């Protein structure tokens, strides 16, 4: 599933061709993805001008001058294509701009979603209402994280994946940040000192920033809107590297927690 860096990379790619553009064609090609597509999506978006693009957690945001924001989630296999040569059978939304650019949302597995919300009501949108802070926001600090996990006995990895604690973190980047900061994924969140949480928050920001710069990680169907693949996987410290050497020289281990693979180093992560 595309994680925060992949969504951020996607939004930046879309911004290059959508910001300031008028939408002359908006054509949903089916009634639903993971859930129903708004029946008035074409009516509300066609003819509107895109005035801003952004991201909240793993959701992309496309804001228009009509006071609406299109919210998209890429699910397991979704991706935007810019001026594709062929629109395949899984191209479920077609958008064209006044300059003739064509964008297609392709989602073979249909686990993604499209929602249309009044911009001034975004904070109340159901998936956003209980979300924690954005990990790249300067307001996300060790003190904020410490307050959110105070007294919690749950493993720090599980807490970081809880969108109520911090928004948008996924399995790959949590494994990477925990390794970078030297914290065992199984350590009880409430037992971690503020000094170590400071290292963890710094690692989270560094890992995400590096991944965005590299265009994200390529997993299965993910690619940037321009068709290029992300290359952060070449920088993975532990993720997907079971049996290979950690930076400390010890072998990377893997176990399964709640159905997800956890990659870690038993020597340098405590």
C-alpha positions in Angstrom: 0.0 0.0 0.0 1.4 3.5 -0.9 2.5 5.2 2.3 2.9 8.8 3.2 6.0 9.5 1.1 4.3 7.9 -2.0 1.2 10.0 -1.5 3.3 13.2 -1.0 5.2 12.4 -4.1 1.9 11.8 -6.0 0.5 15.1 -4.8 3.6 17.0 -5.9 3.4 15.3 -9.3 -0.2 16.3 -9.7 0.4 19.8 -8.5 2.7 20.4 -11.5 -0.1 19.8 -14.0 -3.2 20.7 -12.0 -2.6 23.8 -9.8 -4.3 26.8 -11.4 -5.9 24.7 -14.1 -9.6 24.5 -15.0 -11.2 21.0 -15.2 -13.0 20.7 -18.5 -13.8 17.0 -18.1 -14.5 14.9 -15.0 -15.7 11.4 -15.8 -16.1 8.7 -13.2 -16.2 5.4 -15.1 -17.8 3.3 -12.3 -20.1 4.0 -9.4 -17.7 2.9 -6.6 -14.3 1.9 -5.5 -13.9 0.8 -1.9 -17.0 2.8 -1.2 -19.5 4.7 -3.5 -18.1 7.6 -5.5 -20.2 10.7 -4.9 -23.0 10.8 -7.4 -22.5 14.6 -7.9 -18.7 14.4 -8.4 -18.9 15.4 -12.1 -21.3 18.2 -11.5 -19.3 19.8 -8.7 -15.9 19.4 -10.2 -16.3 19.9 -14.0 -15.6 23.6 -14.8 -14.0 24.2 -11.4 -10.4 25.6 -11.1 -7.9 23.8 -9.0 -6.5 26.2 -6.4 -4.5 24.0 -4.2 -3.2 20.5 -3.6 -2.2 18.9 -0.3 -2.0 15.8 1.8 -3.5 14.6 5.1 -1.9 11.4 6.3 -2.2 9.0 3.4 -4.9 10.9 1.6 -4.4 13.4 -1.2 -6.3 16.6 -1.4 -7.3 18.6 -4.5 -9.0 21.9 -3.7 -11.2 23.9 -6.1 -12.4 27.4 -6.3 -16.0 26.2 -5.7 -15.2 25.5 -2.1 -14.9 21.7 -2.6 -12.0 19.4 -2.0 -11.6 16.1 -3.7 -10.0 13.5 -1.3 -8.4 10.5 -2.8 -6.9 7.4 -1.2 -4.8 5.1 -3.4 -5.6 1.9 -1.5 -3.5 -1.1 -2.4 -2.9 -0.5 -6.0 -4.1 2.9 -7.0 -2.0 5.5 -8.9 -2.6 8.6 -11.0 -1.4 8.5 -14.6 -0.6 11.7 -16.5 -1.4 11.6 -20.3 -1.4 7.8 -20.5 -1.1 6.4 -24.1 -4.0 4.0 -23.3 -6.7 4.2 -20.6 -6.9 0.6 -19.4 -10.0 -1.2 -17.9 -9.0 0.0 -14.4 -8.9 3.7 -15.2 -11.9 4.6 -13.0 -11.7 8.4 -13.1 -10.7 10.6 -16.1 -9.9 14.3 -15.5 -8.9 16.7 -18.3 -7.7 20.3 -18.0 -8.3 23.3 -20.3 -4.7 23.0 -21.4 -5.4 19.4 -22.7 -3.7 17.4 -19.9 -5.4 14.2 -19.1 -5.1 12.4 -15.8 -6.4 9.0 -15.0 -6.9 7.3 -11.6 -6.0 3.7 -12.2 -6.9 1.2 -9.4 -7.0 -2.5 -10.4 -7.9 -3.8 -6.9 -10.4 -1.0 -6.2 -9.3 -0.6 -2.5 -8.9 3.2 -3.0 -11.5 5.8 -2.5 -12.8 9.2 -3.8 -14.7 11.6 -1.6 -15.8 15.2 -2.2 -16.1 17.4 0.9 -16.6 21.1 1.5 -13.2 22.5 2.1 -14.3 24.3 5.3 -15.5 20.9 6.7 -12.3 18.9 6.0 -11.4 18.6 9.7 -14.7 16.9 10.4 -14.3 14.4 7.5 -14.7 11.0 9.3 -11.2 9.6 8.7 -9.6 12.9 9.7 -11.6 13.7 12.8 -9.6 11.6 15.3 -6.2 11.8 13.5 -3.0 12.8 15.3 -0.5 15.3 14.1 1.3 15.1 10.8 4.8 13.6 11.4 6.5 16.2 9.2 4.8 19.1 10.9 7.1 21.1 13.2 4.4 20.7 15.9 5.1 17.0 16.0 7.8 16.8 18.8 9.0 14.3 21.3 6.9 16.0 24.0 3.8 15.7 21.8 4.6 12.0 21.2 5.4 11.4 24.9 2.0 12.8 25.9 0.1 10.7 23.4 1.8 7.4 24.6 2.2 8.2 28.3 1.4 5.1 30.4 0.8 2.9 27.4 2.0 -0.7 27.6 1.5 -1.3 23.9 4.6 -1.8 21.7 6.0 1.4 20.3 5.6 0.1 16.7 1.9 -0.5 17.2 1.5 2.9 18.7 3.3 4.6 15.8 0.9 2.8 13.4 -2.1 4.1 15.3 -3.4 7.1 13.3 -4.7 8.7 16.5 -1.1 9.0 17.8 0.5 10.3 14.6 -1.1 10.5 11.2 0.2 8.7 8.1 3.0 6.5 9.3 3.0 3.0 7.7 4.9 -0.2 8.3 8.0 0.4 6.1 8.9 3.8 7.6 8.1 2.8 11.2 10.5 -0.1 10.9 13.2 2.2 9.4 12.8 4.9 11.9 12.9 2.5 14.9 16.1 1.0 13.6 17.6 4.5 13.0 16.8 5.5 16.5 17.9 2.2 18.1 14.5 1.4 19.7 13.2 -2.1 19.7 9.7 -2.3 18.0 8.4 -4.4 20.9 9.4 -1.9 23.7 6.4 -0.6 25.6 5.7 2.9 24.4 5.1 4.4 27.8 8.5 3.2 29.0 10.6 5.1 26.5 12.5 8.2 27.8 12.0 11.6 26.4 15.6 11.6 25.2 15.0 8.4 23.2 11.7 9.7 21.9 13.5 12.8 20.7 15.8 10.6 18.6 12.8 8.7 17.3 10.9 11.8 16.2 14.1 13.0 14.5 14.5 9.7 12.8 10.9 9.7 11.6 11.3 13.1 10.0 14.6 12.1 8.4 13.3 8.8 7.0 10.2 10.4 5.5 12.1 13.3 4.0 14.6 11.0 2.4 11.9 8.8 1.0 10.0 11.7 -0.5 13.3 13.0 -2.0 13.8 9.5 -3.6 10.2 9.4 -4.9 9.0 6.9 -2.4 9.5 3.1 -2.3 8.4 0.9 -5.2 6.1 -1.8 -3.9 4.0 -3.8 -6.4 2.0 -1.4 -8.4 3.2 1.9 -7.1 4.7 4.5 -9.4 4.7 8.3 -9.5 2.2 10.1 -11.7 4.8 10.6 -14.4 5.3 6.8 -14.5 8.7 6.8 -12.8 9.4 4.4 -10.0 10.4 5.4 -6.5 13.9 4.4 -5.4 13.9 4.7 -1.6 13.9 0.9 -1.3 17.6 1.1 -2.2 18.2 3.0 1.1 16.2 0.6 3.3 18.2 -0.2 6.5 16.1 -3.2 7.7 12.8 -3.4 5.8 12.8 -6.4 3.5 16.4 -7.3 4.5 15.9 -10.4 6.7 19.2 -12.2 7.2 21.2 -9.3 5.7 23.6 -7.2 7.8 22.3 -4.3 9.8 24.6 -1.2 9.9 26.0 -2.6 13.1 26.9 -5.9 11.4 24.3 -8.1 13.1 21.7 -9.9 10.9 18.3 -8.3 10.4 15.5 -10.3 11.8 11.9 -10.6 10.9 8.8 -11.5 12.7 5.0 -11.0 12.2 3.0 -8.7 14.4 -0.7 -8.4 13.8 -0.3 -9.7 10.3 2.5 -7.3 9.4 6.2 -8.1 8.9 8.4 -6.4 11.5 12.1 -6.0 10.5 14.6 -5.1 13.2 18.0 -5.7 14.6 18.1 -7.4 18.0 21.6 -6.1 18.7 21.3 -2.4 18.2 17.6 -1.9 18.9 16.8 -2.0 22.6 
